[in-house]
């Protein structure tokens, strides 16, 4: 009986999905440890000040990631279509989703991240 490696017995996308999720869990754990350490040393006010100081950087990173997703969408779709053997109809559908994805990313950014819902409610209230 031949022994197969774990990554060859899984579906191709499953290996990368598990690997990237593992990476994100490790990064989230490290971030949590760093924040807990900062709270112990300096208190919550110092953490809040640090997050406020880093806020423009976080916004820049989010906007860069969104622009990258929209800008490179056609190249990624064509790459995936060739790699996965998609039919032309599916490839055309995925290419057509580009601006829908861009719109939803902008909506999520404005409503959830930039607190657009609260601003809109204050405008309605007068």
Backbone as CSV, one residue per row, in Angstrom:
resi,resn,N_x,N_y,N_z,CA_x,CA_y,CA_z,C_x,C_y,C_z
1,UNK,0.840,-1.183,0.000,0.000,0.000,0.000,0.883,1.244,0.000
2,UNK,0.628,2.127,-0.933,1.410,3.356,-1.030,0.903,4.373,-0.023
3,UNK,1.813,5.091,0.575,1.402,6.156,1.488,1.396,7.472,0.744
4,UNK,0.320,8.190,0.897,0.209,9.491,0.252,0.381,10.573,1.299
5,UNK,0.978,11.676,0.877,1.125,12.778,1.829,-0.240,13.412,2.077
6,UNK,-0.331,14.119,3.183,-1.597,14.723,3.573,-2.080,15.727,2.535
7,UNK,-1.167,16.539,1.987,-1.581,17.573,1.040,-2.049,16.974,-0.285
8,UNK,-1.600,15.772,-0.656,-2.029,15.165,-1.918,-3.370,14.461,-1.777
9,UNK,-3.749,14.070,-0.556,-5.030,13.396,-0.368,-6.179,14.399,-0.263
10,UNK,-5.884,15.670,-0.005,-6.909,16.698,0.078,-7.214,17.243,-1.300
11,UNK,-8.350,17.901,-1.398,-8.657,18.641,-2.620,-7.680,19.797,-2.729
12,UNK,-7.342,20.248,-3.938,-6.302,21.282,-4.089,-6.575,22.568,-3.320
13,UNK,-7.787,23.051,-3.342,-8.089,24.301,-2.662,-8.167,24.165,-1.154
14,UNK,-8.468,22.972,-0.671,-8.622,22.769,0.756,-7.307,22.946,1.503
15,UNK,-6.225,22.484,0.925,-4.925,22.630,1.567,-4.593,24.099,1.787
16,UNK,-4.769,24.926,0.749,-4.447,26.351,0.872,-5.406,27.051,1.809
17,UNK,-6.674,26.640,1.800,-7.655,27.223,2.708,-7.244,26.983,4.160
18,UNK,-6.881,25.762,4.486,-6.479,25.438,5.848,-5.171,26.138,6.203
19,UNK,-4.225,26.183,5.264,-2.937,26.823,5.531,-3.105,28.319,5.788
20,UNK,-3.893,29.002,4.969,-4.092,30.442,5.159,-4.889,30.735,6.431
21,UNK,-5.870,29.903,6.733,-6.610,30.099,7.985,-5.709,29.894,9.185
22,UNK,-4.817,28.924,9.105,-3.849,28.722,10.186,-2.965,29.938,10.367
23,UNK,-2.511,30.519,9.252,-1.693,31.718,9.313,-2.451,32.872,9.963
24,UNK,-3.714,33.061,9.589,-4.506,34.136,10.159,-4.754,33.914,11.647
25,UNK,-4.960,32.671,12.064,-5.152,32.381,13.490,-3.884,32.720,14.267
26,UNK,-2.733,32.363,13.710,-1.466,32.681,14.381,-1.288,34.194,14.487
27,UNK,-1.563,34.932,13.402,-1.427,36.390,13.435,-2.414,37.025,14.422
28,UNK,-3.634,36.532,14.468,-4.614,37.064,15.407,-4.192,36.780,16.852
29,UNK,-3.645,35.598,17.090,-3.179,35.261,18.435,-2.025,36.158,18.855
30,UNK,-1.083,36.370,17.953,0.039,37.257,18.265,-0.433,38.677,18.526
31,UNK,-1.385,39.147,17.737,-1.924,40.484,17.943,-2.614,40.575,19.307
32,UNK,-3.380,39.563,19.654,-4.038,39.545,20.956,-3.048,39.543,22.111
33,UNK,-1.972,38.780,21.966,-0.943,38.746,23.007,-0.291,40.110,23.160
34,UNK,0.015,40.748,22.022,0.631,42.075,22.084,-0.297,43.102,22.719
35,UNK,-1.584,43.048,22.367,-2.543,43.989,22.966,-2.709,43.733,24.462
36,UNK,-2.777,42.464,24.860,-2.910,42.152,26.284,-1.690,42.635,27.063
37,UNK,-0.528,42.470,26.479,0.699,42.933,27.125,0.702,44.455,27.265
38,UNK,0.241,45.136,26.212,0.182,46.598,26.249,-0.808,47.071,27.308
39,UNK,-1.948,46.395,27.434,-2.942,46.770,28.439,-2.370,46.589,29.839
40,UNK,-1.654,45.492,30.052,-1.059,45.250,31.367,-0.020,46.307,31.729
41,UNK,0.763,46.736,30.739,1.845,47.680,31.021,1.354,49.122,31.127
42,UNK,0.450,49.517,30.243,0.119,50.937,30.158,-1.343,51.269,30.387
43,UNK,-2.212,50.299,30.360,-3.627,50.564,30.528,-4.340,50.726,29.195
44,UNK,-5.656,50.802,29.274,-6.478,50.883,28.070,-6.332,52.216,27.348
45,UNK,-6.037,53.277,28.071,-5.893,54.583,27.424,-4.724,54.583,26.444
46,UNK,-3.636,53.919,26.803,-2.485,53.856,25.910,-2.811,53.035,24.657
47,UNK,-3.561,51.942,24.832,-3.956,51.127,23.685,-4.880,51.926,22.778
48,UNK,-5.844,52.639,23.374,-6.756,53.460,22.588,-6.002,54.543,21.824
49,UNK,-5.039,55.174,22.463,-4.226,56.189,21.785,-3.407,55.605,20.645
50,UNK,-2.866,54.427,20.862,-2.097,53.776,19.800,-2.962,53.408,18.609
51,UNK,-4.177,52.928,18.885,-5.081,52.588,17.781,-5.540,53.836,17.033
52,UNK,-5.779,54.910,17.768,-6.153,56.164,17.095,-5.005,56.695,16.235
53,UNK,-3.779,56.560,16.726,-2.622,57.011,15.945,-2.416,56.153,14.700
54,UNK,-2.739,54.874,14.795,-2.545,53.974,13.659,-3.740,53.957,12.708
55,UNK,-4.831,54.612,13.066,-6.048,54.592,12.261,-5.839,55.022,10.806
56,UNK,-5.096,56.097,10.521,-4.877,56.451,9.113,-4.127,55.358,8.346
57,UNK,-3.210,54.684,9.003,-2.487,53.590,8.348,-3.430,52.442,8.020
58,UNK,-4.303,52.093,8.956,-5.264,51.022,8.720,-6.195,51.372,7.566
59,UNK,-6.645,52.621,7.525,-7.509,53.068,6.424,-6.774,52.970,5.097
60,UNK,-5.539,53.394,5.073,-4.746,53.297,3.848,-4.551,51.865,3.388
61,UNK,-4.314,50.967,4.330,-4.148,49.555,3.976,-5.449,48.991,3.411
62,UNK,-6.602,49.307,4.046,-7.888,48.809,3.547,-8.182,49.327,2.151
63,UNK,-7.950,50.615,1.919,-8.235,51.190,0.609,-7.291,50.612,-0.446
64,UNK,-6.031,50.397,-0.075,-5.084,49.779,-1.012,-5.517,48.360,-1.363
65,UNK,-5.954,47.597,-0.376,-6.416,46.235,-0.647,-7.663,46.228,-1.537
66,UNK,-8.579,47.161,-1.284,-9.773,47.241,-2.132,-9.414,47.632,-3.563
67,UNK,-8.530,48.606,-3.714,-8.117,49.027,-5.058,-7.375,47.898,-5.772
68,UNK,-6.579,47.143,-5.039,-5.878,46.011,-5.632,-6.865,44.942,-6.084
69,UNK,-7.865,44.663,-5.252,-8.860,43.656,-5.611,-9.609,44.052,-6.882
70,UNK,-10.002,45.314,-6.974,-10.737,45.777,-8.155,-9.807,45.894,-9.363
71,UNK,-8.607,46.388,-9.145,-7.680,46.598,-10.253,-7.175,45.319,-10.889
72,UNK,-6.918,44.311,-10.077,-6.379,43.057,-10.606,-7.442,41.977,-10.795
73,UNK,-8.706,42.324,-10.635,-9.789,41.355,-10.777,-9.736,40.605,-12.111
74,UNK,-9.627,41.293,-13.257,-9.615,40.544,-14.525,-8.457,39.546,-14.623
75,UNK,-7.277,39.937,-14.168,-6.128,39.040,-14.241,-6.336,37.814,-13.355
76,UNK,-6.876,38.020,-12.153,-7.104,36.900,-11.240,-8.168,35.955,-11.786
77,UNK,-9.227,36.518,-12.362,-10.294,35.676,-12.909,-9.764,34.848,-14.073
78,UNK,-9.008,35.470,-14.958,-8.448,34.728,-16.100,-7.491,33.644,-15.609
79,UNK,-6.667,33.964,-14.618,-5.749,32.967,-14.056,-6.514,31.788,-13.470
80,UNK,-7.546,32.079,-12.663,-8.343,31.005,-12.062,-9.096,30.213,-13.119
81,UNK,-9.593,30.891,-14.140,-10.329,30.197,-15.198,-9.426,29.206,-15.926
82,UNK,-8.206,29.623,-16.213,-7.268,28.706,-16.876,-6.889,27.553,-15.951
83,UNK,-6.618,27.877,-14.710,-6.166,26.852,-13.753,-7.258,25.842,-13.429
84,UNK,-8.489,26.320,-13.274,-9.595,25.436,-12.888,-10.379,24.900,-14.083
85,UNK,-10.085,25.386,-15.271,-10.783,24.901,-16.458,-12.231,25.357,-16.536
86,UNK,-12.482,26.613,-16.190,-13.838,27.144,-16.236,-14.295,27.278,-17.675
87,UNK,-15.593,27.100,-17.922,-16.123,27.396,-19.259,-16.168,28.914,-19.490
88,UNK,-16.266,29.297,-20.738,-16.272,30.726,-21.093,-17.410,31.480,-20.413
89,UNK,-18.559,30.831,-20.296,-19.719,31.492,-19.697,-19.450,31.848,-18.232
90,UNK,-18.845,30.942,-17.491,-18.537,31.212,-16.085,-17.472,32.297,-15.964
91,UNK,-16.473,32.252,-16.837,-15.433,33.275,-16.813,-16.029,34.655,-17.075
92,UNK,-16.921,34.750,-18.053,-17.563,36.028,-18.362,-18.410,36.509,-17.188
93,UNK,-19.107,35.583,-16.514,-19.908,35.945,-15.346,-19.022,36.499,-14.236
94,UNK,-17.914,35.819,-13.980,-17.005,36.266,-12.926,-16.379,37.616,-13.270
95,UNK,-16.054,37.832,-14.524,-15.517,39.138,-14.929,-16.562,40.232,-14.734
96,UNK,-17.830,39.895,-14.933,-18.909,40.862,-14.756,-19.168,41.237,-13.303
97,UNK,-18.696,40.432,-12.377,-18.913,40.708,-10.954,-17.966,41.767,-10.392
98,UNK,-17.023,42.203,-11.172,-15.981,43.117,-10.686,-16.557,44.355,-9.999
99,UNK,-17.453,45.047,-10.660,-17.951,46.311,-10.110,-18.971,46.091,-9.012
100,UNK,-19.654,44.949,-9.015,-20.524,44.629,-7.882,-19.695,44.434,-6.621
101,UNK,-18.605,43.713,-6.747,-17.716,43.500,-5.612,-17.157,44.839,-5.136
102,UNK,-16.744,45.685,-6.070,-16.210,47.005,-5.711,-17.261,47.832,-4.962
103,UNK,-18.494,47.797,-5.446,-19.564,48.550,-4.789,-19.803,48.029,-3.377
104,UNK,-19.853,46.711,-3.197,-20.100,46.159,-1.873,-18.931,46.411,-0.929
105,UNK,-17.715,46.376,-1.427,-16.570,46.722,-0.583,-16.662,48.167,-0.111
106,UNK,-17.073,49.062,-1.015,-17.229,50.468,-0.638,-18.361,50.646,0.372
107,UNK,-19.468,49.935,0.188,-20.593,50.025,1.122,-20.176,49.531,2.505
108,UNK,-19.493,48.401,2.558,-19.042,47.871,3.849,-18.082,48.852,4.515
109,UNK,-17.180,49.421,3.733,-16.230,50.397,4.287,-16.965,51.603,4.867
110,UNK,-17.907,52.155,4.117,-18.600,53.365,4.568,-19.557,53.105,5.722
111,UNK,-20.308,52.016,5.642,-21.337,51.775,6.648,-20.751,51.199,7.926
112,UNK,-19.941,50.176,7.810,-19.457,49.495,9.009,-18.177,50.099,9.566
113,UNK,-17.225,50.385,8.706,-15.916,50.823,9.186,-15.908,52.308,9.506
114,UNK,-16.428,53.122,8.627,-16.407,54.570,8.824,-17.632,55.069,9.586
115,UNK,-18.455,54.158,10.086,-19.613,54.489,10.901,-20.598,55.365,10.131
116,UNK,-20.778,55.058,8.868,-21.676,55.827,8.024,-23.129,55.740,8.435
117,UNK,-23.515,54.606,9.036,-24.892,54.451,9.488,-25.233,55.477,10.564
118,UNK,-24.343,55.659,11.532,-24.601,56.621,12.603,-24.619,58.044,12.059
119,UNK,-23.763,58.337,11.137,-23.734,59.679,10.519,-25.039,59.926,9.764
120,UNK,-25.497,58.914,9.042,-26.752,59.044,8.281,-27.916,59.267,9.239
121,UNK,-27.964,58.543,10.340,-29.045,58.701,11.304,-29.023,60.091,11.942
122,UNK,-27.826,60.604,12.232,-27.735,61.952,12.795,-28.215,62.993,11.799
123,UNK,-27.932,62.778,10.510,-28.408,63.707,9.485,-29.933,63.669,9.391
124,UNK,-30.513,62.483,9.496,-31.976,62.381,9.453,-32.631,63.020,10.660
125,UNK,-31.961,62.888,11.817,-32.523,63.433,13.052,-32.470,64.976,13.076
126,UNK,-31.536,65.508,12.324,-31.448,66.960,12.255,-30.472,67.566,13.122
